[in-house]
Amino acid sequence: MSDNPPADAKETPAQKSRRQRLKEGYFNLLMRRWGRMSVRGWLELGAFLLTLLILYNIFFIRRELIEYRPKHTFAIADPAFFGSAHAIADPVPIGGNKITLLHNGVGIFPPMLEAIRAAKKTINFEAFIFHSDKVGGPFLDAFAEMAQKGVEVRILLDGIGSGLGLKNEELDVLKKAGCKVAYYHPARGLRVDRINRRTHRRVLVVDGKMGFTGGAGFSEEWQGNADAPDHWREVHGQLEGPIVAKLQTAFQQHWMDATEELLSGPAHFPFLPPVGPLMAQVTTSRAFTTAPLPVIQAVAIAAAEKTIYITNPYCTPTDDFVHLLAEATKRGVDVKLIIPGKHNDQPATKSAGSQSYGKLLEAGVEIYEYRPTMIHSKTMVIDGHFSLFGTSNLDPRSSQINEEIDVSVYDVNFGAAMDRIFLDDLKLSKPYTMEDFESRSLKDRFLEWVMIPIRSQL
């Protein structure tokens, strides 16, 4: 038998305590400590974990954005263009359509109200911003009036975009009149994984035969004719023909998600004969998918040979987008971009995108600031042949987070009309030059730096 004492006898009290902790395991130790926590301690821990969960859902739940920089290997007029651009959306264009472009509140809202009051069977309406004011009020009255006449009226609103500006008593009136009203991802819901994923879509479909979509919101900013600083400049579309079924499908996607009601039958999806010459397609963006619109834009820009005209109110372009526009200018393409000037309801977005403006200017892209009022149009037309309009902004929120809807039109006559609209707006804009960029104030430069961490949310 050895005369050496056992190992335990040589341990100091501290060493023995450490060995005991390891033997028990850190998990059991934590459980004992948590068990001694006060009610306040548990509440603070719960609040901390909930905050982490919300921040995770805000900054990390988004669509996948493909890093895509296609080369100029074919033109807009090439038969391969449309399918290539819409490859991850719907590559088959729909023919036989008529699209009427509507301008500003004075030109947008009367046709929509006229269509609502002419409805025979169904009205399906989805909006991001809908307020109880001079613009929203007539729509509320029209919805209630038609529901009382026996028309099926469904209204789907965004829980954040419309939550504060729409009075609860107005909703009660709609429901009493027979309207079905729902919120997409209600702001007061318990699903924190949905809180940052908003519907930014604007859709109105009447009897499944006539549709409207574009950038307009339903609040007082959109009244008038862009004739005052508080009357915004806007472009919206009135759609007729087979393409309307795609708008209806876009509405149904969100309506079924919010209410579990499936829409079907001739009141929603009637036979739609050709009514015009336009080839078009509707692209929607949805959660947990690959972002489709940036791919369409990338292929279209890479195919450009003459002109790229872009108008967008919230412009925070990606490095890929900047690269593609720079490559287009090297090919001799005339690239022009209209953004808001001093009338800007979201200056933080401009701060977040300002660094990109310097790179664009260096590459030869011409940037212009719209002067009369806030410009909210979201349009793109390339080579006077391929056009885009809808709800998407040139920012990370539209491409990766919000649920959007955009219309592609493949037609030279329509493209010529879009060119004229852009050039008319250009006459009311002033150049934003490299000198303007370099003379930014210290305040502006500081705001650009502050916006970097939250750029993805703008």
C-alpha positions in Angstrom: 0.0 0.0 0.0 1.4 3.4 -1.0 2.3 5.9 1.7 1.3 8.8 -0.6 -1.9 10.6 0.5 -4.9 10.5 -1.9 -5.2 13.3 -4.5 -8.2 14.8 -2.7 -6.2 15.4 0.4 -3.8 17.8 -1.5 -6.6 20.0 -2.9 -7.2 23.4 -1.5 -10.7 24.4 -0.7 -10.9 26.5 -3.9 -9.7 23.6 -6.1 -12.2 21.3 -4.4 -15.0 23.8 -5.1 -14.0 24.1 -8.8 -13.9 20.3 -9.2 -17.4 20.1 -7.6 -18.7 22.7 -10.0 -17.4 20.8 -13.0 -18.9 17.6 -11.6 -22.3 19.1 -11.2 -22.1 20.8 -14.6 -22.6 24.4 -15.5 -26.2 23.7 -16.5 -27.3 22.6 -13.1 -25.4 25.6 -11.6 -27.3 28.0 -13.8 -30.6 26.3 -13.0 -29.9 26.8 -9.3 -29.0 30.5 -9.8 -32.1 31.1 -12.0 -34.2 29.4 -9.4 -33.1 32.1 -7.0 -34.0 35.0 -9.4 -36.6 37.5 -8.4 -39.8 38.1 -10.4 -38.2 41.3 -11.7 -35.1 39.4 -12.8 -37.2 36.9 -14.8 -39.1 39.8 -16.4 -35.9 41.5 -17.3 -34.5 38.3 -18.8 -37.7 37.8 -20.8 -37.6 41.3 -22.1 -34.0 40.9 -23.1 -34.7 37.6 -25.0 -37.8 39.1 -26.7 -35.7 42.1 -27.8 -33.1 39.8 -29.3 -35.9 37.8 -31.1 -37.4 41.0 -32.5 -34.1 42.3 -33.7 -33.3 39.0 -35.3 -36.6 39.1 -37.2 -36.1 42.7 -38.3 -32.5 42.4 -39.5 -32.1 38.8 -40.6 -35.5 37.5 -42.0 -35.5 38.6 -45.6 -35.6 37.2 -49.1 -32.3 36.0 -50.7 -30.8 38.6 -53.0 -28.7 37.1 -55.8 -25.4 38.8 -56.6 -25.9 39.1 -60.3 -23.9 41.1 -62.8 -24.9 39.8 -66.3 -22.9 40.8 -69.3 -24.3 42.5 -72.4 -24.9 39.5 -74.6 -28.3 40.3 -76.1 -30.5 43.3 -76.6 -34.0 44.2 -75.3 -35.4 43.3 -78.7 -33.8 39.8 -78.6 -36.4 37.0 -78.3 -34.4 35.6 -75.4 -34.8 38.9 -73.3 -38.2 38.6 -71.7 -37.8 35.0 -70.5 -34.3 35.6 -69.3 -35.3 38.7 -67.3 -38.3 37.0 -65.7 -36.7 33.6 -65.3 -37.3 33.4 -61.5 -40.7 35.1 -61.7 -42.9 34.2 -64.7 -41.0 34.1 -68.0 -44.1 34.0 -70.2 -45.5 37.4 -71.2 -49.3 37.7 -71.3 -50.7 39.3 -74.4 -53.9 41.1 -75.3 -53.8 43.8 -72.7 -54.6 47.5 -72.4 -52.9 49.7 -69.8 -53.8 53.3 -69.2 -51.3 55.4 -67.3 -52.8 57.6 -64.7 -51.1 60.7 -63.2 -51.4 62.2 -59.7 -54.4 62.1 -57.5 -56.6 64.1 -59.8 -56.1 61.5 -62.5 -55.8 58.4 -60.4 -58.6 58.4 -57.9 -61.6 59.3 -60.0 -61.2 56.3 -62.4 -60.8 54.0 -59.4 -63.9 55.3 -57.7 -65.8 55.1 -61.0 -64.8 51.5 -61.4 -65.8 50.7 -57.8 -69.3 52.2 -58.2 -69.8 50.3 -61.4 -69.0 46.9 -59.8 -71.6 44.2 -60.3 -70.2 41.3 -58.2 -66.8 41.7 -56.5 -64.4 44.4 -55.3 -61.0 43.3 -54.0 -58.8 46.1 -52.6 -55.3 46.0 -51.0 -53.3 49.0 -49.8 -50.3 49.8 -47.7 -51.4 53.4 -46.8 -55.1 54.0 -46.4 -56.2 56.9 -44.2 -59.4 58.4 -42.9 -59.0 61.7 -44.8 -60.0 63.6 -47.9 -58.6 60.9 -50.1 -59.5 57.8 -48.2 -63.0 59.1 -47.2 -64.6 58.8 -50.6 -63.2 55.2 -51.0 -64.7 54.3 -47.6 -68.1 55.7 -48.7 -67.9 53.9 -52.0 -67.0 50.5 -50.4 -69.8 50.8 -47.9 -72.3 51.8 -50.6 -71.5 48.9 -52.9 -71.5 46.4 -50.1 -75.0 47.5 -49.1 -76.0 46.9 -52.7 -74.9 43.3 -52.5 -71.5 43.5 -54.0 -68.8 41.4 -52.3 -66.3 43.9 -51.0 -63.0 42.7 -49.5 -60.5 45.1 -48.1 -57.0 44.1 -47.0 -54.7 46.7 -45.4 -51.3 46.7 -43.9 -51.2 46.7 -40.2 -48.5 49.4 -40.0 -49.0 51.5 -43.1 -52.7 52.0 -42.4 -52.9 51.2 -38.6 -52.7 54.7 -37.3 -54.2 56.8 -40.0 -57.5 54.8 -40.3 -60.1 55.3 -37.5 -61.5 52.2 -35.9 -65.1 53.6 -36.2 -64.6 53.8 -40.0 -63.8 50.1 -40.0 -66.9 49.4 -38.0 -69.0 51.2 -40.6 -67.5 49.1 -43.4 -68.1 45.9 -41.5 -71.7 46.8 -40.7 -72.3 47.6 -44.4 -71.2 44.1 -45.3 -67.5 44.6 -46.2 -65.0 42.0 -45.3 -62.0 43.8 -43.7 -58.6 42.3 -42.7 -55.1 43.4 -41.8 -52.1 41.7 -43.3 -49.7 40.9 -40.5 -51.5 42.9 -37.9 -49.2 45.2 -35.9 -50.8 44.0 -32.7 -50.3 40.3 -33.5 -48.1 38.0 -31.5 -46.2 36.8 -34.6 -42.9 38.7 -34.1 -41.6 36.9 -37.2 -44.0 38.9 -39.3 -43.7 42.3 -37.7 -41.2 43.6 -40.2 -42.7 41.9 -43.3 -45.3 44.4 -44.6 -47.5 44.4 -47.7 -46.4 47.4 -49.8 -48.8 46.4 -52.6 -51.6 48.5 -54.1 -54.2 46.4 -55.8 -57.8 47.1 -56.8 -59.7 44.5 -58.9 -63.3 45.0 -59.9 -65.4 42.0 -61.0 -62.1 40.3 -61.9 -62.1 42.4 -65.1 -60.5 45.7 -64.4 -57.5 46.3 -62.2 -55.4 49.1 -60.8 -51.9 49.1 -59.4 -48.9 51.5 -59.0 -47.4 53.7 -56.4 -50.3 55.7 -55.1 -51.3 55.7 -51.4 -54.7 56.6 -50.2 -54.0 59.7 -48.1 -53.9 63.4 -48.5 -50.3 63.5 -49.9 -51.7 62.1 -53.1 -54.4 64.6 -53.7 -54.3 67.3 -56.4 -52.2 67.4 -59.5 -48.6 67.7 -58.2 -49.3 71.4 -58.2 -48.2 72.1 -54.7 -45.4 70.9 -52.4 -47.9 68.8 -50.4 -49.5 67.3 -53.5 -47.2 64.4 -54.7 -46.2 63.4 -58.2 -47.3 59.9 -58.9 -47.9 57.3 -61.7 -50.5 54.5 -61.5 -51.9 52.1 -64.0 -55.4 51.0 -65.0 -55.2 47.4 -66.4 -57.6 45.6 -68.6 -57.4 42.2 -70.4 -55.9 38.8 -69.3 -53.2 40.5 -67.1 -56.0 41.4 -64.6 -56.1 37.8 -63.5 -52.5 38.2 -62.3 -53.5 41.1 -60.1 -56.3 39.1 -58.7 -53.9 36.3 -57.9 -51.7 38.7 -56.1 -54.6 39.9 -54.0 -55.6 36.3 -53.3 -52.1 35.4 -52.1 -52.4 37.8 -49.2 -56.1 37.5 -48.6 -55.9 33.8 -48.1 -52.9 34.3 -45.8 -54.9 36.8 -43.7 -58.3 35.2 -43.7 -57.9 31.6 -45.0 -60.6 32.3 -47.5 -60.0 31.0 -51.1 -61.4 33.1 -53.9 -62.6 31.3 -57.0 -65.3 31.3 -59.7 -66.4 33.7 -62.4 -67.0 36.6 -60.0 -63.2 36.7 -59.3 -61.7 34.9 -62.3 -63.9 35.4 -65.4 -62.8 34.7 -68.9 -60.7 37.7 -70.0 -60.6 38.1 -73.8 -57.9 40.3 -75.4 -58.7 44.0 -75.3 -55.4 45.5 -76.5 -52.0 44.9 -78.0 -49.8 45.0 -75.0 -47.6 42.1 -73.8 -47.2 42.3 -70.1 -46.4 40.4 -66.9 -47.0 40.9 -63.2 -44.2 40.2 -60.7 -44.8 39.8 -57.0 -42.3 39.4 -54.2 -43.0 37.1 -51.3 -41.3 36.1 -48.1 -38.7 33.3 -48.0 -38.1 33.4 -51.8 -35.4 34.7 -54.0 -36.0 38.4 -54.8 -37.3 38.5 -58.4 -37.4 42.2 -59.3 -33.6 42.8 -58.9 -33.0 40.0 -61.4 -35.4 41.6 -63.9 -33.8 45.0 -63.5 -30.3 43.5 -63.8 -31.0 41.6 -67.1 -32.8 44.7 -68.5 -30.0 47.1 -67.7 -27.4 44.6 -69.1 -29.5 44.4 -72.3 -29.8 48.2 -72.8 -28.2 49.7 -75.8 -29.7 53.2 -76.1 -31.4 54.6 -73.0 -32.2 53.8 -69.3 -34.6 56.2 -67.7 -35.4 55.6 -64.0 -37.6 57.5 -61.6 -37.7 56.4 -58.0 -38.5 58.1 -54.7 -36.4 56.0 -52.3 -33.1 55.2 -54.1 -30.5 53.2 -52.2 -29.0 51.1 -55.0 -26.8 48.0 -54.4 -23.3 47.7 -55.5 -24.5 45.4 -58.3 -27.0 47.9 -59.5 -24.3 50.7 -59.6 -22.0 48.3 -61.4 -24.5 47.5 -64.1 -25.4 51.1 -64.7 -21.7 52.0 -64.9 -21.2 49.2 -67.5 -24.2 50.6 -69.5 -22.6 54.1 -69.6 -19.4 52.5 -70.9 -21.4 51.0 -73.8 -22.7 54.5 -74.6 -26.1 54.1 -73.1 -27.8 57.3 -71.9 -28.6 56.7 -68.2 -30.7 59.2 -66.4 -32.1 59.0 -62.8 -34.8 61.2 -61.3 -35.0 61.3 -57.4 -36.6 63.6 -54.9 -35.0 67.0 -54.3 -35.7 69.2 -51.3 -39.3 67.8 -51.1 -38.5 64.4 -49.6 -40.6 62.6 -47.0 -37.8 60.2 -46.2 -34.5 62.1 -46.0 -32.9 59.1 -44.2 -33.2 57.0 -47.3 -31.4 59.6 -49.3 -28.7 59.7 -46.7 -28.3 55.9 -46.9 -28.0 56.1 -50.7 -25.8 59.2 -51.1 -22.5 57.2 -51.3 -23.9 55.4 -54.3 -24.7 58.7 -56.0 -21.1 59.6 -56.0 -20.2 56.3 -57.7 -23.0 56.7 -60.2 -21.9 60.3 -61.1 -18.3 59.1 -61.5 -19.5 56.5 -64.0 -21.4 59.0 -66.1 -24.9 58.4 -64.8 -26.9 61.7 -64.9 -28.9 62.3 -61.7 -31.7 64.8 -61.4 -33.7 66.1 -58.4 -37.4 66.8 -59.0 -38.2 70.3 -57.9 -42.0 71.1 -57.6 -43.0 68.5 -55.0 -42.2 65.0 -53.7 -41.9 62.6 -56.6 -43.2 59.2 -55.7 -43.3 57.6 -59.2 -41.6 54.2 -59.4 -40.8 53.6 -63.1 -38.1 52.4 -65.4 -38.0 52.3 -69.2 -35.2 50.9 -71.2 -34.5 51.5 -74.9 -38.1 52.7 -75.2 -39.2 49.1 -75.4 -39.3 47.5 -72.0 -41.0 49.3 -69.1 -41.6 48.7 -65.4 -44.0 50.4 -63.0 -45.4 49.4 -59.6 -44.7 49.6 -55.9 -41.1 48.7 -55.6 -38.4 51.2 -54.5 -34.7 50.9 -55.3 -33.9 50.0 -51.8 -33.1 46.9 -49.7 -36.6 47.0 -48.0 -38.4 46.6 -51.3 -36.1 44.0 -52.7 -35.7 41.8 -49.7 -38.4 42.5 -47.1 -41.7 44.1 -48.2 -44.2 42.3 -50.3 -44.4 44.2 -53.6 -46.1 44.1 -57.0 -44.7 45.4 -60.3 -45.9 45.4 -63.9 -43.5 44.7 -66.8 -44.7 45.9 -70.3 -42.9 44.8 -73.5 -44.1 47.2 -76.2 -42.5 50.0 -78.1 -45.6 52.3 -78.2 -46.0 51.9 -74.4 -42.3 52.5 -74.0 -42.5 55.6 -76.0 -45.3 56.9 -73.7 -43.1 56.1 -70.7 -40.2 57.9 -72.3 -42.3 61.0 -72.7 -43.5 60.9 -69.1 -39.9 60.7 -67.9 -38.7 63.5 -70.2 -41.6 65.7 -69.0 -40.6 65.2 -65.4 -37.0 65.8 -66.3 -37.9 69.3 -67.5 -39.1 70.0 -63.9 -35.9 68.6 -62.4 -32.4 70.1 -61.8 -29.1 68.2 -62.2 -27.4 66.8 -59.2 -23.8 67.1 -60.0 -20.5 65.9 -58.6 -20.0 69.3 -57.2 -23.2 68.9 -55.3 -22.1 65.6 -54.0 -18.6 66.7 -52.9 -20.0 69.8 -51.2 -22.2 67.9 -48.8 -22.3 69.3 -45.4 -20.8 67.7 -42.3 -24.3 67.0 -41.1 -25.2 65.2 -44.3 -22.0 63.1 -44.1 -22.6 62.3 -40.5 -26.2 61.1 -41.3 -24.8 58.9 -44.1 -22.5 57.3 -41.6 -25.3 56.9 -39.0 -27.5 55.2 -41.6 -25.0 52.4 -42.4 -26.2 49.9 -39.7 -29.8 50.3 -40.6 -29.5 50.7 -44.4 -31.2 47.3 -45.0 -34.4 48.7 -43.3 -34.7 51.8 -45.5 
